[in-house]
């Protein structure tokens, strides 16, 4: 039971360390909507999704 708890805790830490980019500098601008949602604007070439190993050599296609 303790192993399962530790595994879930580590996954949460990894998730937040990987996807919580707004605090550490990738955000160009933050916008707060009227209902309280915060929208972080990120440079198109610096998006966190592009740091995935499967997308290492991905080229963004602008139409």
The first five atom37 places (N, CA, C, CB, O) and aatype in JSON, in Angstrom:
{
  "aatype": [20, 20, 20, 20, 20, 20, 20, 20, 20, 20, 20, 20, 20, 20, 20, 20, 20, 20, 20, 20, 20, 20, 20, 20, 20, 20, 20, 20, 20, 20, 20, 20, 20, 20, 20, 20, 20, 20, 20, 20, 20, 20, 20, 20, 20, 20, 20, 20, 20, 20, 20, 20, 20, 20, 20, 20, 20, 20, 20, 20, 20, 20, 20],
  "atom_mask": [
    [1, 1, 1, 1, 1],
    [1, 1, 1, 1, 1],
    [1, 1, 1, 1, 1],
    [1, 1, 1, 1, 1],
    [1, 1, 1, 1, 1],
    [1, 1, 1, 1, 1],
    [1, 1, 1, 1, 1],
    [1, 1, 1, 1, 1],
    [1, 1, 1, 1, 1],
    [1, 1, 1, 1, 1],
    [1, 1, 1, 1, 1],
    [1, 1, 1, 1, 1],
    [1, 1, 1, 1, 1],
    [1, 1, 1, 1, 1],
    [1, 1, 1, 1, 1],
    [1, 1, 1, 1, 1],
    [1, 1, 1, 1, 1],
    [1, 1, 1, 1, 1],
    [1, 1, 1, 1, 1],
    [1, 1, 1, 1, 1],
    [1, 1, 1, 1, 1],
    [1, 1, 1, 1, 1],
    [1, 1, 1, 1, 1],
    [1, 1, 1, 1, 1],
    [1, 1, 1, 1, 1],
    [1, 1, 1, 1, 1],
    [1, 1, 1, 1, 1],
    [1, 1, 1, 1, 1],
    [1, 1, 1, 1, 1],
    [1, 1, 1, 1, 1],
    [1, 1, 1, 1, 1],
    [1, 1, 1, 1, 1],
    [1, 1, 1, 1, 1],
    [1, 1, 1, 1, 1],
    [1, 1, 1, 1, 1],
    [1, 1, 1, 1, 1],
    [1, 1, 1, 1, 1],
    [1, 1, 1, 1, 1],
    [1, 1, 1, 1, 1],
    [1, 1, 1, 1, 1],
    [1, 1, 1, 1, 1],
    [1, 1, 1, 1, 1],
    [1, 1, 1, 1, 1],
    [1, 1, 1, 1, 1],
    [1, 1, 1, 1, 1],
    [1, 1, 1, 1, 1],
    [1, 1, 1, 1, 1],
    [1, 1, 1, 1, 1],
    [1, 1, 1, 1, 1],
    [1, 1, 1, 1, 1],
    [1, 1, 1, 1, 1],
    [1, 1, 1, 1, 1],
    [1, 1, 1, 1, 1],
    [1, 1, 1, 1, 1],
    [1, 1, 1, 1, 1],
    [1, 1, 1, 1, 1],
    [1, 1, 1, 1, 1],
    [1, 1, 1, 1, 1],
    [1, 1, 1, 1, 1],
    [1, 1, 1, 1, 1],
    [1, 1, 1, 1, 1],
    [1, 1, 1, 1, 1],
    [1, 1, 1, 1, 1]
  ],
  "atom_positions": [
    [[0.82, -1.19, 0.0], [0.0, 0.0, 0.0], [0.87, 1.26, 0.0], [-0.94, -0.01, 1.21], [0.56, 2.24, -0.69]],
    [[1.95, 1.24, 0.76], [2.84, 2.4, 0.82], [3.52, 2.63, -0.53], [3.89, 2.22, 1.92], [3.75, 3.77, -0.92]],
    [[3.83, 1.54, -1.24], [4.46, 1.68, -2.55], [3.54, 2.39, -3.52], [4.85, 0.3, -3.1], [3.98, 3.25, -4.29]],
    [[2.25, 2.05, -3.49], [1.28, 2.68, -4.38], [1.17, 4.17, -4.08], [-0.11, 2.0, -4.23], [1.11, 4.99, -5.0]],
    [[1.15, 4.53, -2.8], [1.08, 5.94, -2.4], [2.3, 6.71, -2.88], [0.94, 6.06, -0.88], [2.18, 7.81, -3.42]],
    [[3.48, 6.14, -2.7], [4.72, 6.79, -3.12], [4.77, 6.92, -4.64], [5.95, 6.0, -2.62], [5.2, 7.95, -5.16]],
    [[4.32, 5.9, -5.35], [4.31, 5.95, -6.82], [3.38, 7.05, -7.31], [3.88, 4.6, -7.4], [3.74, 7.8, -8.23]],
    [[2.2, 7.17, -6.72], [1.26, 8.22, -7.13], [1.83, 9.59, -6.79], [-0.11, 8.03, -6.44], [1.71, 10.52, -7.59]],
    [[2.44, 9.73, -5.63], [3.05, 11.0, -5.24], [4.15, 11.41, -6.2], [3.6, 10.9, -3.82], [4.23, 12.57, -6.6]],
    [[5.0, 10.47, -6.59], [6.08, 10.78, -7.54], [5.52, 11.17, -8.9], [7.01, 9.58, -7.69], [6.05, 12.08, -9.54]],
    [[4.47, 10.5, -9.35], [3.85, 10.86, -10.63], [3.28, 12.27, -10.58], [2.76, 9.87, -10.99], [3.4, 13.02, -11.55]],
    [[2.67, 12.64, -9.47], [2.14, 14.0, -9.34], [3.26, 15.03, -9.36], [1.33, 14.14, -8.04], [3.14, 16.07, -10.01]],
    [[4.35, 14.74, -8.67], [5.48, 15.67, -8.65], [6.07, 15.83, -10.05], [6.57, 15.18, -7.68], [6.36, 16.95, -10.48]],
    [[6.23, 14.73, -10.76], [6.77, 14.79, -12.13], [5.83, 15.55, -13.03], [7.01, 13.37, -12.68], [6.27, 16.36, -13.84]],
    [[4.53, 15.31, -12.91], [3.54, 16.0, -13.74], [3.61, 17.5, -13.53], [2.13, 15.5, -13.44], [3.68, 18.26, -14.49]],
    [[3.59, 17.94, -12.26], [3.6, 19.37, -12.0], [4.94, 20.01, -12.34], [3.27, 19.63, -10.55], [4.98, 21.17, -12.75]],
    [[6.03, 19.28, -12.19], [7.34, 19.82, -12.56], [7.46, 19.96, -14.07], [8.46, 18.93, -12.02], [8.17, 20.84, -14.56]],
    [[6.77, 19.09, -14.81], [6.86, 19.11, -16.27], [5.92, 20.12, -16.89], [6.56, 17.74, -16.81], [6.28, 20.79, -17.86]],
    [[4.71, 20.24, -16.35], [3.69, 21.03, -17.02], [3.36, 22.35, -16.36], [2.46, 20.24, -17.12], [2.54, 23.1, -16.89]],
    [[3.95, 22.68, -15.26], [3.68, 23.95, -14.61], [4.7, 24.98, -15.06], [3.69, 23.8, -13.07], [5.51, 25.45, -14.25]],
    [[4.67, 25.34, -16.31], [5.67, 26.22, -16.89], [5.39, 27.69, -16.63], [5.76, 25.99, -18.36], [6.3, 28.52, -16.76]],
    [[4.17, 28.05, -16.28], [3.82, 29.45, -16.11], [4.64, 30.16, -15.06], [2.39, 29.56, -15.78], [4.85, 31.37, -15.15]],
    [[5.09, 29.46, -14.07], [5.83, 30.07, -12.98], [7.3, 30.28, -13.28], [5.7, 29.22, -11.75], [7.93, 31.15, -12.67]],
    [[7.87, 29.53, -14.22], [9.33, 29.57, -14.33], [9.84, 30.17, -15.63], [9.87, 28.21, -14.2], [10.95, 29.85, -16.05]],
    [[9.07, 31.05, -16.27], [9.67, 31.83, -17.31], [9.26, 31.61, -18.75], [11.03, 31.65, -17.24], [9.61, 32.43, -19.59]],
    [[8.54, 30.56, -19.1], [8.15, 30.39, -20.49], [6.96, 31.26, -20.87], [7.83, 28.95, -20.76], [6.7, 31.47, -22.05]],
    [[6.24, 31.76, -19.89], [5.06, 32.57, -20.15], [5.48, 33.96, -20.6], [4.16, 32.65, -18.91], [6.25, 34.64, -19.92]],
    [[4.96, 34.37, -21.75], [5.21, 35.72, -22.25], [4.25, 36.7, -21.59], [5.08, 35.78, -23.78], [4.64, 37.78, -21.16]],
    [[2.97, 36.29, -21.51], [1.95, 37.14, -20.94], [0.88, 36.27, -20.31], [1.35, 38.08, -22.02], [0.52, 35.23, -20.86]],
    [[0.36, 36.68, -19.16], [-0.75, 35.99, -18.52], [-1.97, 36.89, -18.56], [-0.4, 35.6, -17.06], [-1.9, 38.08, -18.27]],
    [[-3.1, 36.29, -18.93], [-4.35, 37.03, -19.03], [-5.34, 36.37, -18.09], [-4.89, 37.05, -20.51], [-5.5, 35.15, -18.11]],
    [[-6.01, 37.17, -17.25], [-7.04, 36.62, -16.38], [-8.4, 37.03, -16.92], [-6.86, 37.11, -14.9], [-8.67, 38.22, -17.11]],
    [[-9.25, 36.04, -17.17], [-10.57, 36.31, -17.73], [-11.51, 36.8, -16.63], [-11.15, 35.05, -18.4], [-11.16, 36.8, -15.44]],
    [[-12.7, 37.22, -17.04], [-13.67, 37.75, -16.08], [-14.12, 36.71, -15.07], [-14.87, 38.3, -16.82], [-14.46, 37.06, -13.94]],
    [[-14.12, 35.43, -15.46], [-14.58, 34.39, -14.54], [-13.44, 33.79, -13.72], [-15.27, 33.29, -15.31], [-13.65, 32.82, -12.99]],
    [[-12.24, 34.34, -13.81], [-11.13, 33.92, -12.97], [-10.13, 32.98, -13.6], [-11.67, 33.29, -11.78], [-9.11, 32.66, -12.98]],
    [[-10.38, 32.52, -14.82], [-9.43, 31.64, -15.5], [-8.18, 32.42, -15.88], [-10.07, 30.99, -16.75], [-8.26, 33.58, -16.27]],
    [[-7.03, 31.77, -15.76], [-5.76, 32.4, -16.14], [-5.26, 31.72, -17.41], [-4.7, 32.29, -14.99], [-5.12, 30.5, -17.46]],
    [[-4.99, 32.52, -18.43], [-4.5, 32.02, -19.71], [-3.06, 32.49, -19.86], [-5.4, 32.52, -20.91], [-2.79, 33.69, -19.84]],
    [[-2.14, 31.54, -20.0], [-0.72, 31.87, -20.18], [-0.38, 31.83, -21.66], [0.18, 30.88, -19.39], [-0.6, 30.82, -22.33]],
    [[0.14, 32.92, -22.19], [0.57, 32.99, -23.58], [2.04, 32.56, -23.65], [0.37, 34.44, -24.18], [2.88, 33.07, -22.91]],
    [[2.33, 31.61, -24.54], [3.67, 31.04, -24.67], [4.11, 31.19, -26.11], [3.69, 29.54, -24.22], [3.3, 31.06, -27.03]],
    [[5.39, 31.47, -26.32], [5.94, 31.53, -27.67], [5.65, 30.22, -28.4], [7.47, 31.8, -27.63], [5.8, 29.14, -27.83]],
    [[5.23, 30.31, -29.65], [4.8, 29.13, -30.4], [5.9, 28.07, -30.5], [4.35, 29.53, -31.79], [5.6, 26.88, -30.56]],
    [[7.15, 28.47, -30.51], [8.25, 27.52, -30.64], [8.76, 27.02, -29.28], [9.39, 28.15, -31.41], [9.63, 26.15, -29.24]],
    [[8.24, 27.55, -28.19], [8.68, 27.16, -26.85], [7.57, 26.46, -26.06], [9.15, 28.37, -26.09], [7.65, 26.39, -24.84]],
    [[6.56, 25.94, -26.73], [5.44, 25.3, -26.05], [5.91, 24.03, -25.34], [4.31, 24.97, -27.04], [6.69, 23.25, -25.9]],
    [[5.45, 23.82, -24.11], [5.88, 22.64, -23.34], [5.58, 21.32, -24.03], [5.22, 22.65, -21.99], [6.31, 20.35, -23.83]],
    [[4.54, 21.25, -24.83], [4.2, 19.99, -25.51], [5.31, 19.57, -26.47], [2.88, 20.13, -26.27], [5.46, 18.38, -26.74]],
    [[6.07, 20.51, -26.98], [7.13, 20.19, -27.94], [8.39, 19.65, -27.27], [7.47, 21.42, -28.75], [9.33, 19.26, -27.96]],
    [[8.42, 19.61, -25.94], [9.57, 19.04, -25.24], [9.46, 17.53, -25.07], [9.72, 19.69, -23.88], [10.36, 16.9, -24.51]],
    [[8.38, 16.95, -25.55], [8.2, 15.5, -25.47], [9.22, 14.84, -26.4], [6.73, 15.07, -25.86], [9.43, 15.32, -27.51]],
    [[9.86, 13.74, -25.97], [10.88, 13.08, -26.8], [10.39, 12.66, -28.18], [11.4, 11.87, -26.08], [11.17, 12.66, -29.14]],
    [[9.11, 12.32, -28.31], [8.58, 11.91, -29.61], [8.48, 13.09, -30.58], [7.2, 11.28, -29.43], [8.42, 12.88, -31.79]],
    [[8.48, 14.31, -30.06], [8.37, 15.5, -30.9], [9.68, 16.27, -30.99], [7.27, 16.41, -30.37], [9.68, 17.46, -31.31]],
    [[10.79, 15.61, -30.71], [12.09, 16.28, -30.66], [12.43, 17.0, -31.96], [13.17, 15.27, -30.34], [12.92, 18.13, -31.91]],
    [[12.19, 16.39, -33.1], [12.53, 16.99, -34.39], [11.3, 17.48, -35.14], [13.28, 16.0, -35.24], [11.33, 17.61, -36.36]],
    [[10.22, 17.75, -34.43], [8.97, 18.16, -35.06], [9.09, 19.58, -35.61], [7.8, 18.08, -34.06], [9.66, 20.46, -34.97]],
    [[8.55, 19.8, -36.79], [8.5, 21.13, -37.39], [7.07, 21.64, -37.31], [9.0, 21.1, -38.88], [6.14, 20.93, -37.7]],
    [[6.88, 22.85, -36.82], [5.55, 23.44, -36.73], [5.16, 23.91, -38.12], [5.51, 24.61, -35.71], [5.91, 24.62, -38.79]],
    [[3.95, 23.51, -38.55], [3.45, 23.89, -39.87], [2.43, 25.0, -39.73], [2.83, 22.66, -40.6], [1.35, 24.79, -39.18]],
    [[2.75, 26.17, -40.2], [1.82, 27.29, -40.18], [1.07, 27.33, -41.5], [2.56, 28.64, -39.91], [1.68, 27.3, -42.58]],
    [[-0.23, 27.41, -41.41], [-1.06, 27.4, -42.63], [-1.5, 28.8, -42.96], [-2.29, 26.48, -42.47], [-2.2, 29.01, -43.95]]
  ]
}
